[in-house]
Amino acid sequence: MRNVLVHVYASVDPELVHAAATAGPAYFARFAHEISAWPAAPDRR
């Protein structure tokens, strides 16, 4: 999404911007949670 807005790779769709802005934080929170669990996982070497 950032590249579309910053580099204008495509025309910006306001609905897409809204969807990314409202759903994005939840995805980042889940990603951070998953990444923080990696060092504690018993099968990680």
DSSP file (Angstrom, degrees, kcal/mol; ACC not computed):
  #  RESIDUE AA STRUCTURE BP1 BP2  ACC     N-H-->O    O-->H-N    N-H-->O    O-->H-N    TCO  KAPPA ALPHA  PHI   PSI    X-CA   Y-CA   Z-CA
    1    1 A M     >        0   0    0      0, 0.0     4,-2.1     0, 0.0     5,-0.2   0.000 360.0 360.0 360.0 -42.2    0.0    0.0    0.0
    2    2 A R  H  >  +     0   0    0      1,-0.2     4,-3.2     2,-0.2     5,-0.3   0.921 360.0  51.2 -57.3 -45.4    2.8    2.4    0.9
    3    3 A N  H  > S+     0   0    0      1,-0.2     4,-2.2     2,-0.2     6,-0.5   0.866 107.4  53.1 -63.0 -36.1    4.4    2.0   -2.6
    4    4 A V  H  > S+     0   0    0      4,-0.2     4,-0.8     3,-0.2     6,-0.4   0.931 116.2  39.3 -63.7 -43.9    1.1    2.7   -4.3
    5    5 A L  H  < S+     0   0    0     -4,-2.1    -2,-0.2     2,-0.2    -1,-0.2   0.922 123.6  37.6 -72.7 -44.0    0.7    6.0   -2.3
    6    6 A V  H  < S+     0   0    0     -4,-3.2    -3,-0.2    -5,-0.2    -2,-0.2   0.907 128.9  29.4 -77.7 -43.1    4.3    7.2   -2.4
    7    7 A H  H  < S-     0   0    0     -4,-2.2    -1,-0.2    -5,-0.3    -3,-0.2   0.464  96.3-131.3-100.2  -1.8    5.4    6.1   -5.9
    8    8 A V     <  +     0   0    0     -4,-0.8    -4,-0.2    -5,-0.3    -3,-0.1   0.921  43.9 162.0  52.1  52.2    1.9    6.4   -7.5
    9    9 A Y  S    S+     0   0    0     -6,-0.5     2,-0.3    -5,-0.2    -5,-0.1   0.761  70.2   5.1 -69.6 -24.7    2.2    3.0   -9.2
   10   10 A A  S    S-     0   0    0     -6,-0.4     2,-0.1     3,-0.0    -1,-0.1  -0.934  97.7 -76.7-148.5 167.6   -1.6    3.0   -9.7
   11   11 A S        -     0   0    0     -2,-0.3     2,-0.5     1,-0.1    -6,-0.1  -0.490  55.8-110.6 -69.4 145.3   -4.4    5.4   -9.2
   12   12 A V        -     0   0    0     -2,-0.1    -1,-0.1    -7,-0.1     3,-0.1  -0.664  24.2-153.3 -85.5 124.5   -5.4    5.6   -5.5
   13   13 A D    >>  -     0   0    0     -2,-0.5     4,-2.2     1,-0.1     3,-0.6  -0.872   6.6-149.9 -96.8 115.2   -8.7    4.1   -4.7
   14   14 A P  H 3> S+     0   0    0      0, 0.0     4,-2.4     0, 0.0     5,-0.2   0.833  97.6  54.5 -55.9 -34.2  -10.2    5.8   -1.5
   15   15 A E  H 3> S+     0   0    0      2,-0.2     4,-2.4     1,-0.2     5,-0.1   0.890 108.3  48.7 -67.4 -37.7  -12.0    2.6   -0.6
   16   16 A L  H <> S+     0   0    0     -3,-0.6     4,-2.5     2,-0.2     5,-0.2   0.900 110.7  50.8 -66.9 -41.2   -8.7    0.6   -0.7
   17   17 A V  H  X S+     0   0    0     -4,-2.2     4,-2.4     2,-0.2    -2,-0.2   0.927 111.7  47.9 -61.2 -45.2   -7.0    3.2    1.4
   18   18 A H  H  X S+     0   0    0     -4,-2.4     4,-2.1     2,-0.2     5,-0.2   0.924 111.7  49.5 -62.5 -45.0   -9.8    3.1    4.0
   19   19 A A  H  X S+     0   0    0     -4,-2.4     4,-2.5     1,-0.2     5,-0.4   0.911 113.2  46.5 -61.5 -43.1   -9.7   -0.8    4.0
   20   20 A A  H  X S+     0   0    0     -4,-2.5     4,-2.0     1,-0.2    -1,-0.2   0.888 112.7  50.2 -66.8 -38.6   -5.9   -0.8    4.5
   21   21 A A  H  < S+     0   0    0     -4,-2.4    -1,-0.2    -5,-0.2    -2,-0.2   0.825 117.4  38.8 -70.7 -31.2   -6.0    1.9    7.2
   22   22 A T  H  < S+     0   0    0     -4,-2.1     4,-0.3    -5,-0.2    -2,-0.2   0.832 126.4  32.8 -89.8 -33.0   -8.7    0.1    9.2
   23   23 A A  H >X S+     0   0    0     -4,-2.5     4,-1.5    -5,-0.2     3,-0.5   0.755 102.9  76.7 -92.6 -26.9   -7.5   -3.5    8.8
   24   24 A G  H 3X S+     0   0    0     -4,-2.0     4,-2.3    -5,-0.4     3,-0.3   0.883  87.5  55.6 -54.8 -49.4   -3.8   -2.9    8.7
   25   25 A P  H 3> S+     0   0    0      0, 0.0     4,-2.3     0, 0.0    -1,-0.2   0.869 106.6  51.8 -56.6 -37.2   -3.1   -2.3   12.4
   26   26 A A  H <> S+     0   0    0     -3,-0.5     4,-2.2    -4,-0.3    -2,-0.2   0.896 109.0  50.7 -65.8 -38.9   -4.7   -5.7   13.3
   27   27 A Y  H  X S+     0   0    0     -4,-1.5     4,-2.5    -3,-0.3    -1,-0.2   0.913 111.3  48.1 -64.2 -42.0   -2.5   -7.5   10.8
   28   28 A F  H  X S+     0   0    0     -4,-2.3     4,-2.7     2,-0.2    -2,-0.2   0.888 110.2  51.9 -66.6 -38.5    0.6   -5.8   12.2
   29   29 A A  H  X S+     0   0    0     -4,-2.3     4,-2.1    -5,-0.2    -2,-0.2   0.923 112.4  45.4 -63.3 -43.9   -0.3   -6.7   15.7
   30   30 A R  H  X S+     0   0    0     -4,-2.2     4,-2.7     2,-0.2    -2,-0.2   0.914 112.4  51.6 -65.2 -42.3   -0.8  -10.3   14.8
   31   31 A F  H  X S+     0   0    0     -4,-2.5     4,-2.6     1,-0.2     5,-0.2   0.928 110.2  48.8 -59.3 -46.3    2.5  -10.3   12.9
   32   32 A A  H  X S+     0   0    0     -4,-2.7     4,-2.3     1,-0.2    -1,-0.2   0.893 111.5  50.0 -61.9 -40.3    4.3   -8.9   15.9
   33   33 A H  H  X S+     0   0    0     -4,-2.1     4,-1.1     2,-0.2    -2,-0.2   0.928 111.9  47.3 -63.5 -45.6    2.8  -11.5   18.1
   34   34 A E  H  X S+     0   0    0     -4,-2.7     4,-0.7     1,-0.2     3,-0.4   0.915 113.4  48.0 -63.5 -43.6    3.7  -14.3   15.8
   35   35 A I  H >< S+     0   0    0     -4,-2.6     3,-1.1     1,-0.2    -1,-0.2   0.898 107.8  54.7 -65.5 -41.0    7.3  -13.0   15.4
   36   36 A S  H 3< S+     0   0    0     -4,-2.3     4,-0.3     1,-0.3    -1,-0.2   0.749 104.6  56.0 -66.7 -21.5    7.8  -12.6   19.2
   37   37 A A  H >X S+     0   0    0     -4,-1.1     4,-0.8    -3,-0.4     3,-0.5   0.674  86.7  82.4 -82.2 -17.7    6.8  -16.2   19.7
   38   38 A W  G X< S+     0   0    0     -3,-1.1     3,-1.3    -4,-0.7     6,-0.2   0.916  87.2  50.7 -56.4 -50.5    9.5  -17.6   17.4
   39   39 A P  G 34 S+     0   0    0      0, 0.0    -1,-0.2     0, 0.0    -2,-0.1   0.817 112.5  48.8 -61.5 -27.3   12.4  -17.5   19.9
   40   40 A A  G <4 S+     0   0    0     -3,-0.5    -2,-0.2    -4,-0.3    -3,-0.1   0.595  83.0 111.9 -86.5 -11.7   10.3  -19.4   22.4
   41   41 A A    X<  -     0   0    0     -3,-1.3     3,-1.4    -4,-0.8    -3,-0.0  -0.445  64.6-142.4 -67.3 129.9    9.1  -22.1   20.1
   42   42 A P  T 3  S+     0   0    0      0, 0.0    -1,-0.1     0, 0.0    -4,-0.0   0.761  97.3  54.5 -66.4 -25.1   10.7  -25.5   21.0
   43   43 A D  T 3  S+     0   0    0      2,-0.0     2,-0.3     0, 0.0    -2,-0.1   0.418  84.2 104.6 -90.9   2.8   11.2  -26.6   17.4
   44   44 A R    <         0   0    0     -3,-1.4     0, 0.0    -6,-0.2     0, 0.0  -0.674 360.0 360.0 -83.2 135.1   13.2  -23.5   16.4
   45   45 A R              0   0    0     -2,-0.3    -1,-0.1     0, 0.0    -2,-0.0   0.352 360.0 360.0-122.4 360.0   16.9  -24.0   16.0
